[in-house]
Amino acid sequence: MAETKRWFIRNIAEVPWKEFPNHFGGALSKPLVMPENAGTRHIDYRISMYQPMAYVQKHAHKIQEQVYHVLEGEGLMEIDNETRIVRKHDVIFLPPGIEHSITNSGITDLVFLVVTSPPTDQ
């Protein structure tokens, strides 16, 4: 018998900040919709807030696609050994296999949404 999924409305204030592995210096995320809290099979959706100098270690995903949408602040995003400034309203698409990292190089918090599909990289 298939598990029934339940819809929800959740305010981000209800979800605690978390520092995921390989995130450093105040690189925090709120896991809003993911397998652990929503039973999703195809999506991981979170909001991230990186304090100045916070970063995620350079990495690549085997099969996952990602979309970043910058809401506030500015930083540096390294993609395939090319470094670019990212700021409010920039949307970044990352196909599988592309090495990337993001660092808050600005003077205020860098806030962005991240959508990852599928949620696990296996």
C-alpha positions, 0 to 999 in steps of 0.5 A, a space after each residue: 500500500 502506497 504511503 499517503 503524502 500530506 500537504 502543509 503550509 509552514 512558515 520559515 520561522 518554524 524551521 530551525 537553522 542548521 549547518 549542514 556538513 562541509 558548510 563553514 563560518 555561519 553558512 546556515 540553511 533552513 530545510 523547508 521541504 525535503 524527504 526528512 520533513 515532507 516525505 519528498 522523493 524529487 525535491 529538496 528546497 531550502 533557504 540559506 543565509 551565509 554570514 560574511 566570510 561563510 562558505 560551502 566547500 567546493 564540491 560536485 553532485 553526481 546526478 543532482 541538478 541545483 538552482 540557486 536564487 539570490 534574495 539578498 546580499 552578494 558573494 562569490 560563486 566558483 563554478 568550474 574554476 571560474 569565479 563570478 560575483 552573485 547578488 540579488 535576483 541572480 539565478 544560478 543553474 548547476 547541472 550534475 558534475 560541475 564543481 562549485 562553491 559559494 562564499 559570502 564576500 560581502 558585508 551583509 548576510 547573503 540569503 538565497 534559495 536552493 532547489 535540488 533534484 533529486 534530493 539524494 545524490 545516488 
